[in-house]
Amino acid sequence: MNIQPLCPAFGECGGCAYQDIPYEKELERKDAFVKDLLQKNPRVTNGLFEQIVASPKPYHYRNRLDLKFIRTRDERILLGFTPGSGRGIAAVEGCSIAEKSISGFIPELKKRLEQNPVPNYRRANIVIRTGDDAKVLWGGIGKRSCRLNPDDYLWTLLDGKKIFYSLDTFFQANLSILPKLFERISAFDCWQIKPVLYDLYAGVGLFSLALTRQTRKAVLIEESLPSIKLAQHNVGYNRLTHMEIMAGRMEEVLPPLLARDNSTIPKVAIIDPPRAGLSPQALDTMVHAKGFTHLFYLSCNPQALARDLNGFIDHGWKVEKIMPFDFFPKTRHVETLVLLTP
């Protein structure tokens, strides 16, 4: 059964895929896609999968938009997305999957750019972002325009802690589903003995901060300097004393840390890598890592996840659970959490 898409640009804009079918059907398709892809490995059986977790907000959930900005030869301002064809721009006046505060800001931003033209900029990528307080900030035109002062940081509240992020740092795009994600992660028995958490690809420290009550210490490893700055701010603001932030690439920082760790305290790792998944060097580091009792792998790219899981399985790791989460309703994307044990 087809339904009327909410967005007038649906079919032209290349961002959305499922606005013309009921949300239940979209979830069924994504659930089947993840299963079919991961079960190409015969050691990934059907019994490992949990049912996909729906987003509390199927529309108006994204806290970040990346808009194309084009100033035409006749000085018109266009804001929009890349069309499905991959060429030109699908101009929009709003976005039905963006938070309402962001969607409603798009016409205002266009008006500002028309009234105050920026010299020498004909094309740009504009970042618009919001947080729990619905404050909307933007950047992308002008050098360092995505940097924010600490007083301007955006934030969301999880487990009683404010977690700050900026325009120039990675952060999960769907804030509404984060409580469900951490509720599921926290339900596993690996946290009963309060392990040391190794938060790999830590970003601004989301996992370490949200799981503070379950851990006795957290080691954050991150290579992006803007994210490291925000992670330090988050740790300081929330007055946390049992967190250590390490700057550098995971595959370079983690091995010496584990080599000199003589503690008998159990260790749990969480990896949330970029969309491309683990590099060959990073995968080799993780499959040979010793001392972890559990490893949570969160992926926004099922194809990269399937490749990396094959590497873990080939080196003796066991897949315990596979849990899809619909972080990106009305798009082709799906987030998947996998629990592995050595």
N, C-alpha and C positions, 0 to 999 in steps of 0.2 A: 504494500500500500504506500503510495507516494503522498506527501503532504506539501503544503505551500512553504517554500523557504522564507525564513524571516528576513534575510538580507537581499536587497534588490540587485546587488552585484554578484549574487551566487550564480555560478556557471561561467562568469567572465573572470572574476578574481580567482587566482590559483591557490588561495589559502584554505578554503573549506571544501569538504567532500560529501558530507552526510546531512545537509540541511533539508533534503527532500525526502527523508525517511524518518519514521518514529525513532526516538532515542533507544528504545529497547532493541530494535533491529540493528542499529549501529553497534550497540554493545555485543550483540551476537556475532556480527561480522568480525569485529576486532578480536573477540575471544577465539573464534575459529582460526583467524589468521595467525595469532601467536602460537596456538597449539600445532597447527599444520607445519609451521616453520621450524619450531624447536623439536618436534617429534621426527624430523628427518634423521636425527641421531637416535638409533634404536634403544639407547640407554636412558632416553628421556621418555618415560611412560605416561600414559594418560592419568594415572592416579596421582601424579605429582602436582597437577594443576588445581588451583583454587579458582572459583568463579570470578570473573572480572569485577572490580569494584567501580561502581558508577560515580561520576562526579556529582556532588550536591548541586552544582550549578551547571547545567548543560549549555547555557548561554550566559554571556556577560560575566565570564570568569577570568579572562586574561588580565594580569596586572601589568603586562608590558606589550606594546606594539612597536614594530619596526616599520615605519612608513617610508616610501620613496618620495623624495621631494624633487620636482622638476620645474624649472622656470623656462617657459617656452620662448621662442624668438620674438613673439609678440607680447612678451612680458606677462603672460598668464601664469598663475601659480597652480600647480597640480599636486595633490597629495593622494597617495593610494598604494596599491600593492602590485606585484608582478602578476600579469594575467596568466591564465593556464597555458597560453601559447609561448610564454617566456619572453615576449617582446613587448616593449612599450610599458604602459601603466594603466591599471584599472583604477580610475579616480573614484574616491569615496567621500561621503559626507559623514560617515559613522561606521562602526564595526560591531556586529551583533555578538561576536564572541569576546570582545574586549569588555572590561569593567565599564559600567555605565558612565562613570566619571571620565574615563578616557575617551569613550565613544562621543560623549557630548562635548569634549574639548576640541575635537578635530576641526569643526567649523571655526572656532575661536582662534585656533592656531593658524589656520589658513588666512583669516582676516589680519592677524598680526603680521604675517609674512608679506601680505599684500601692501599693508600700510607702512611697513618698515623693511624695504628690500635690503637683502644682504649682498653687498658688492662681491663680485667674483665667484658667486656660487650659483651655478646652473643646475647642479645635481647634488644630492646628498642623501644619506640615510639618517632619518630622524628617529630617535628613541623617545617614546612616551611611556611613563611609568607611574604607578600609584601604589598605595599600601592600605593598611587597615583604616587609616583616617581619611581616605579618599582624596588626599592632597595629590595634585597632578603636577609632575615636573617633566621637562623635555630637554633634549640636547641633540647635537649632531651637526650643527652649522657653526663653524668656528672652532679653532684649536682648543682642546681641553674643555669643550662645552659640556661634556658628559661627567665631568668631575663635580662632586658636591662637597660643600662644607659639612662637617659633622652635624651642625644644627639643622641641616636640610635633608639628612638621610631619611629615606623611606623605611617603613618598618611593618612587621606583622607580629602578632602575639601568639606564642605557643608555649603551653605548659607554664603559664605565668611569666614568661620571659619575653622581653622585646628583642626581636632579632632584626637588625638593621641591614639594609643593602642600598646600593646606589644605582645610578644610571649606567655606570661602566663596570658593574660586577654581575656575574651570573647569579641568578636566583630562580627558584621554581616559579613557573608562570601562573599556576593555578593554586591560589592560596586556600581555596575552599576545601580541597581534598587532602591537604597536608595532615590535619588531625586524624583522618582515617588511615593514612600511611603509617603514622607513628603509633597509632593504636595497634596496628597489626604487627609492626616490628617489636613493640614492647611486650607482646603476648607470648613470645618464645621464651623457653626456660633458660636460655643462655645468660639471661640477665639476673637470675636469682642469686648468683654468687658475686655480683658487682664486678665485672671484668674491667680490664683496661681496654678502652675503645681506640682503635686506630682509624681515624677519619681521613681516608685517602681521597684526593681531589676534593678537599674540604670546603673550597669556596669561602664564604663568609662565616662558616662554622655552623650551618643549619643543623646537621645531625648531632654534632657534639652538644650543642645547646639544648636541643629538644630531648636528648636522652641523658641529661645531667643526672637525674634521679636514679638511673639504672647503672651508672658507671662510677668507679672510684677514681678514675683518671681518664683523660682523653688526650691523644696525641694527634694534632692536626697537621697534615702535610698539604701544601698548596704552593704553586709556582707563580700565580698571577699576583703582581704587587698590589693592584687596587683591592683584590679580594683579601689579601693578607692584612692590609690596613683596616678593612672592615671587620675582619675576624678579631683583630686586636681590640678594636672599639667595642665589639659585642662582648668579649670576655671581660673587659674593664667595666663597661656599663652595668653588666649583670653581676659584678663582683664575684667572679668565679676564680678560684685559686688552684684548681686541680686540672688545668689545661695547659698544654705545651704546644706552641705553634712553630712549625718547622717550615722554612722557606726552601723551595727547590722542587725538582721533578721527583715524582714518587719513586721511580725506578732507581734513582740515585740516592735518595735520602733513606728509604726504608731498610735496605739490606744491612747497612752498618748499625742502624738502631736495633734491629733484631739480634744482630751478632753480639752486641754487648749487653743485651738484656738477659740477666741470669735469674730474674724473678720467676717464681712458680705461680704467680697470679695469672689466671686465664686471660687470654686476649681474643677480642672480637674485632673484625675489620668490616668497614663499610666502604664500598667504592661506588662512586657516582661519576663515571668518566664523561668526557665530551661525547658528542653524538657519534663520532667515528669509532668509539669504543677504545679498547686498550691497544696501544702500540705493540709491536712484536716484543720490544724490550720490556714494556710494562707487564705484558702477559707472562713473559718468562719469569719476571720477578715474582709475580703473584703465585703462579703454579708451584714454584719452588719454595715459597715462604713457609717457614716452620714456626710452630707455636700457637697458631690460631685455632681456636676450637670451632668457630663459626665465621662465615664470610657472607655478608649481604652485598649483592650486586644489583644496583638500580640502573636501568638502561632505558633511554628514550628511543632506541633504534633496535628493533627486533632482529634485523639482519646482522648487525654487529654483535649483538648478544649471542645469537646462535653460533657465530664463529668463535667467540671467546669461550662459550660454554664447552664447545668441542675440545678446546685446549685444556681446560680444567679437567674434564672427564678423562682425556687421554693421559693425564698425569696423576690419576688416582683419586681426584676429588669426586664427591658424591653430591648430586643434586637432591636436596631434601624437599623443597617446595618452590613452586612457580606461581607468582601472584600478579596478574595484570591489574593495572590501575588506569582508569580513563582520565589522565591528566589533560587531554586535549580533545574535548568533545567537538564534534562537527568537523574534525580534520581527520586525515589518514593516520595520524600519529597515535601511539599508545605507549605508555610507560610500563615496564615490567620489573618486578622485584623478584630476585632469586636468592634462596638460601642454600649455601653449599657448606659441606663439612669435609675435612681432609680424610 
